[in-house]
Amino acid sequence: MTGATTTLPRKITVYDTTLRDGTQGEGVSFSLQDKLNICERLAEIGVEYIEGGYPLSNEKDVAFFQQVQKLKLGDSKVCAFGMTRRRRIKAADDPGMQAMQRAGTPVCTIVGKSWDFHVTEVLNADLEENLEMIGESVEFLGRQSEIVYDAEHFFDGYKANPEYALRTLKAAQQAGARWLILCDTNGGTLPTQIQQIVGAVFQALDGAALQIGIHCHNDGDLATANSLAAVEAGCNQVQGTINGIGERCGNADLISVMANLQLKMKGYEVLSGQSLEHLTELSRYVYETANLQLRNNQPFVGQSAFAHKGGMHVHAVNKAADTYEHLDPKLVGNERRILVSELSGRSNIIALTTKHNIEHDRELMDKILAEVVRKENEGYQYEAAEASFDLLVKRCAGNFQSHFDTIKYRVVAGDRNAASHHAFAEAIIKIRVGEHEIFEAAEGHGPVNALDSALRKCLGSVYPVLDQMYLLDYKVRVVNCEAGTAAKIRVNIESSDHEHSWRTIGVSENIIEASWLALVDAVEYKLLLEEGHLDRPETTLPAGSVQPMQAGAKV
């Protein structure tokens, strides 16, 4: 009896260097607690190796290796990173070797020179001495830790002198390194070259226990492609960083690498086959922790990765999602977004107004689309202001009832003391709620904060639920820059109630008025939510992921 054979997927080990290589990126800096938090997040999704830093470089990394031992990281292994021993010194006497030994990590990653040019011109060493430095360093640290050997500049070294580049790998292998990592340090190698050279390495270093990994930089915008090419050529480990952050143009983006390997390519698995539905959350967590702007067009996890704007596209997606989506966004924790603009058709309006139950009202659909086109001619963009769009729909449908009317407002801002430049801002607001007029004033860190404070004083006793609402983000863009200081200003405000967030927009030649319009929409939207006249937004905030701007933002 012959049974059907099943080919098991090849396991690809993930090695994350966000906490070391990633911090070398311009504008990237993590506190000690940031590093510990990110380490926990990486362990939660199942990353096998987490590189924590170089214990000789700074006190923060030393403290990290002490504190990380208190964390419960499951099967994830923390790695200390360092260089081979210095010239003319024993490994046991080398400060770098000693620091890595003191780190007490289960894994040590040692980087050594593979390019003969670097050995002679940068290290000022001879080629044989470099081989001794590699072997002795691996042997010394290998007595207490698993060794990952990073062959720096391997691909450039192989192109220049393949025989010597291979000898450096053999020196590490013979000294007991478990992993040999081929590094495209300059990021200039092409995928075809990667495959050819990785194939040559496997032929030259034949062995059943041979474990080879890939570490690519993104200087040619090919780090992800090169990593995948290396895996196809036989590599069993992929190194990189979350979101591809790192020196110069960055590293291979592990988000894209993992998603492609597990969801797009056949015969591979990462993270032991676990779901990748937390990739989007992890990506945005690292952006927020590093205080970096999210890259909206980032593949798989970006806000625009599954966003559809053209009416023809939306019409097709509504019938069959895979016509314009290469995979289900839920597989990576993302979501489909339908955008609305002057390029939109009725399909976009139908998709975005499903919760309003007006899809069969053709006349209303046309009215909404015409209003969107008119407003966009004024400078509005509803792609990042879905709450204001919902209010626009209700206004067009004739079922919007404002909770208050603005009678007047005034903002004064300047210096209390010109010599000390002590800035101040105060707002005076008069509104009508029902038959009652309410008049209040408030100070703030800036004009928008003062307006927000005065409006809350006006409405607080009538709508106490507004105490739950706070400003999350505030952005200003010039609409028609050719008009100079008379240009129209577009203000986008993101608000939250600790559970959900929503975005509103205002446009005017006056930045204060534009801010007021966006602020009023934010308040109206919150009140409609509480009254059950709108569905809750899908954007759910992870606990502790963001902090309100209300108290200290100078806007």
C-alpha angles and dihedrals in degrees: 000000000000118000126202113262120227120209110218117221116258111251115234114200116223120220115188122202099173091120093054115018091028093057089060089071118107112268094010119125129153127196119223091260091047090056093048092048094049090047090056092048091051091050091049092061092045106257105170100208125033116186109211104187144271109306093204096052103070144350092250092064091047089053091047093058090049095048097040090066088070093058124094103232102163112213094344115117122215116220130206114212129214147137131264117274118286124260119282095007132101117250091238090056097045114109092217093052091047092050092052090048091051091050087074095209122158089233132041121194115206122193119206139173119268100167114084090211091059092046095055101032104034104027093031087219132129119250097252092049090055090055090052091049090054096046097044093047093051092046094048097050092035090071090077107014143044108256127226110188115206111203100208117214088001097155094047088045093050092050090051100040115358094180094057095042089056091048090059090055092048090051090056093042094051090048091058108266110161095201130037111198120199109212126204088197097170092044093224103115121110124230093248090052090048092055094046095049095043089051090051091051092054091050093049096045101043113178138130093232095046112134116187127181138186131231115185134183121208105231091122093040087247104103094113093043091047092049092052091046090053091051090051088051091055110277113146099193131054123198126197145111136270108268089003094272116166147102120335105339094357137242135290107299105240089200092065094036094054094043093050094046097048103031106027108028122063123233101026137096134187131195088023090294095300120155116275094210092117095058094097092048091048093048094052093043091058092047091051094045091050090045090235128145114257112249101234095197094048108135118254098357107038120110089243096044091098099019119128124198111159113086093226090054094049091048089055095044091052089058099038120002095203091065088083103009123074092203142359106282090218089069089072097031095258130122140222116255126197112205127206125211142124087291091060127104133202089280090066092049092049092050093048097044099048091112090056093057094225100118092117095053101093093176092054091047090055090047092052092048092049090050091050091052091048093049093046089054085059091053102268120138118189098187091094097027106065093154092058088048091055089053090049089054092051091048092051090048090052095235099106116112114184117227092216140005125226114235097174143323135192132192126198121190134170145097121317088198118021092201096054096034091226101171124209139178131192132181131202117198134183118189138166122231109185105312095337127094117211124197122190141157132202142173125230145176088259138359095273092047089050091050091048092049094048092048091051090052089052095048103029097093093044098042108022090171087080088077086078093058126088140168113263102176139359124198133179128198132177110236102194106020092179088074091066115203090355092060123127115259125217116205122193119192126190115201133184143188095205091267106052138015132215135184131223136181141212130184130196143129084249114071091206092054092046089052091047092052092051091045093051091050090051092053094044090050093051092050092049089051092053091049091052095244092122133040117248112266116255093232105103119186119226111235112272094359097121138026126217119253094207099096101046111012113122096215 
